[in-house]
Amino acid sequence: MNTSLLHEIAERVGTPCYVYDADRIRANYHALASAFPGAGKPVIHFAVKANGNLSVLRLLRELGAGFDVVSGGEMHRALRAGARPESIVFAGVGKTDAELVDALAHGIGWINVESAQELRVLSDLAVAHGRVQRVALRLNPGVDPHTHDYMSTGKSGTKFGVEPATALDLIARRRAFPGVAIEGVHFHIGSMVFEPEPYLAALDVALDVITRARAMGAEVDSLDMGGGFGIPYTADQVAAPVAAMAAALLPRIRAAQIDLHLEPGRFLVADAGVLLTRVLYTKQSGGTDYVIVDAAMNDLIRPALYGATHQPAPLDPPTTTERRAVELVGPVCESGDFLAHSASLPPLTRGQLLTIANAGAYGMSMASNYNTRPRGAEVMVEGGAWRVIRPRETLDHLMAGE
Ligand SMILES: Cc1ncc(COP(=O)(O)O)c(C=O)c1O
């Protein structure tokens, strides 16, 4: 991202703030859409949880994306960004009755059902509202995606989805659920997946369910493969090879004559964003060099939550080759408040600006007000200009309603 623009943004908007590059989001979208080309009719539903800012959603909607939502709140973000209701898929293990009624009332395209009880509740609610809701059953395919435990969602025993046998039982008894039309299966095996194999293994399970469902006369013709395509957070990682993944997956999907849906989040937006932060203080403690910046775990929780790496870098090129291993920490009163452990950085001084990479996904969307810290502004850079797409919160925002 252009350094002088970032300086200007830091001066005018203040720090910490999230800065997103619209062109990078477009390029990421086109890369994924061209990896999974038209013939198999893949439909990209952006996972709103990764970045729910309305300007980001509008940009993706204009590119042709639909949306994957996991709460009534995210559904309303997508709708407010102008999404067609039919382009929205709604997943989640714990949808409330109110959220289901809301989704029915808005004509949401797909509800990805995650338990037998949810199917019963949804069907009854749909009948009461005079609707037949299209659903996909979310499968737990029992696949290990080789990722962090907290990002692994398709292994046997996780809380997500239903076992294939349960899905088949529900499909066999589909006439007992007159408010729903079971037309698809769904899985999301986890995040930060870099290999085709776990998707292929999950696809095997899904195709088996679809084949058996069809043998029962059910018209199941849609597969939602979730998201999870990994991106490089560290220098030794490379982005998930989506073209190779598509080449491995698509022939089987086409042969089965099913429509493919995807739910990528971070692949589309992570590297399009940086968290811009300023050095508050430097100090030594017990032989450790600390750099204390004005961004903290409440602004970017991924390092504390997953031990994730988000590369920090000084905004201006260093004037020396000297590097020090420093603890990059924020002002929050927790020892777990760090942005980077042992970050190799040039000597830094008070007031210097740093960028924290890959903050376009799960940065602001996971931010909190812990320690009564107003969440930072969000800024979009586009065509050499920038604009604030969400101002910094104020203390009045934080205390409203108390
Ligand atoms: C159901 C579902 N779909 C899609 C995603 C997006 O994952 P990613 O951002 O890794 O692509 C998630 C992430 O948690 C999810 O739970």
The ligand as a Gaussian input file, in Angstrom:
#p B3LYP/6-31G(d) Opt

LIG

0 1
 C      -19.400000     -21.834000       7.810000
 C      -18.194000     -21.063000       7.433000
 N      -17.999000     -20.724000       6.144000
 C      -16.935000     -20.001000       5.746000
 C      -15.980000     -19.556000       6.649000
 C      -14.836000     -18.731000       6.143000
 O      -13.585000     -19.256000       6.428000
 P      -12.281000     -18.595000       5.815000
 O      -12.264000     -17.169000       6.212000
 O      -11.152000     -19.347000       6.412000
 O      -12.379000     -18.759000       4.329000
 C      -16.119000     -19.893000       7.998000
 C      -15.116000     -19.468000       8.980000
 O      -15.182000     -19.683000      10.163000
 C      -17.267000     -20.653000       8.400000
 O      -17.451000     -20.982000       9.683000

